[in-house]
Amino acid sequence: MIAATVIGAGSVGLGIAASLAVAGQRVTLLARAASVAALRDGAITVSGLHGDHALPAGSIAIEDAATPSDGARGCDMLVVTTKAHDIAAALAPFAGAAPAPRAVLSLHNGIGASEAIRAALGPAIPVYASAMMIGLERQGVAHVASKAASSPINAGPLLGDATAPLERFVAAAQAGFLPIRVDPAIRETVLFKLLFNTCMNPTGALTGLTYGELVTHPATRGLIERLAEETLAVLAAEHGYRPAASGVAYARDTLTPIVLPRSAGHRSSMLQDIAAGRRTEIDSLNGAIARLGRKGGIATPTHDALIDLIAARRPIEEIAA
């Protein structure tokens, strides 16, 4: 048995915590203070493509994320599921504290999360990145629905850390209902997921369409192709990574077979964030491509337009802050 602490009680945090508990591991879930009582008092449930699972009250230890116990801090694996822009704040109770987690797994979209975790916790703790092509949607305080399943959770040492702690965690987690594997090519997998997210997340957020609708509607299909063309150019220049010859080829040969039929009914996490009034991940997705484009002298007008449109969904005072 391993001890895992999961930071964040959103859809991903609830899903991974429940899967680890089903696998027989000792799990602590760190949530915002306002959610602690509700999560403690009732069952945590996951339904949908990965089966129906109900974890009775007490199966998962629930703690206030602002004041984690020594047991929560001294875990075998700290799984961080907060939004990328919340990493520093979420890890503040762990920074320089003892006991410390033996390793950290980042479950984030985009790029830069592993580096942010390392900056918060220092170089002594191994940090692992992931790419998650599983669509989870929050249905209630303690209920998550699994609506897309394109691949296992892929995890690996993006920053060069030894893999032994990750291998032990993955071996223990594989008995859960969310599939997970060690990925020796995690950098390419993360970039592949970034390409997917920069095409699908903002277009879904702005239109309200499902993934299946996005790739079949002529208007959004053309938008996706233009986004992919810009992302491919930037990733090729910055990382030497270009998995498709063009945006049209990516949408036709890669994106559509992923979406149809495995995740056609899923709605993007960015749309879920906007609907809930939360800050989105646009800065670590399309924002990252736009910044790298400026660095390399590559124009990204489609990304720039969608970044502005997503920003327009936020109150002006939040943007100014």
HELIX and SHEET records of a PDB file:
HELIX    1   1 SER A   11  VAL A   22  1                                  12    
HELIX    2   2 ALA A   33  ASP A   41  1                                   9    
HELIX    3   3 ASP A   70  ARG A   73  1                                   4    
HELIX    4   4 ALA A   84  ASP A   86  5                                   3    
HELIX    5   5 ILE A   87  LEU A   91  1                                   5    
HELIX    6   6 ALA A  113  LEU A  121  1                                   9    
HELIX    7   7 ALA A  164  ALA A  173  1                                  10    
HELIX    8   8 ILE A  186  THR A  207  1                                  22    
HELIX    9   9 TYR A  211  THR A  216  1                                   6    
HELIX   10  10 PRO A  218  HIS A  239  1                                  22    
HELIX   11  11 GLY A  247  TYR A  250  1                                   4    
HELIX   12  12 ALA A  251  LEU A  255  3                                   5    
HELIX   13  13 THR A  256  VAL A  259  1                                   4    
HELIX   14  14 SER A  269  ALA A  275  1                                   7    
HELIX   15  15 ILE A  282  SER A  284  5                                   3    
HELIX   16  16 ASN A  286  GLY A  296  1                                  11    
HELIX   17  17 PRO A  301  ALA A  311  1                                  11    
HELIX   18  18 ILE A  316  ALA A  320  1                                   5    
SHEET    1   A 8 ALA A  61  ASP A  64  0                                        
SHEET    2   A 8 ARG A  26  ALA A  31  1                                        
SHEET    3   A 8 ALA A   3  ILE A   7  1                                        
SHEET    4   A 8 MET A  77  VAL A  80  1                                        
SHEET    5   A 8 VAL A 104  SER A 106  1                                        
SHEET    6   A 8 VAL A 127  ALA A 131  1                                        
SHEET    7   A 8 ILE A 153  GLY A 156 -1                                        
SHEET    8   A 8 ILE A 180  VAL A 182  1                                        
SHEET    1   B 4 HIS A  53  LEU A  55  0                                        
SHEET    2   B 4 ILE A  44  GLY A  48 -1                                        
SHEET    3   B 4 HIS A 143  ALA A 149  1                                        
SHEET    4   B 4 ILE A 134  GLY A 140 -1                                        
END                                                                             
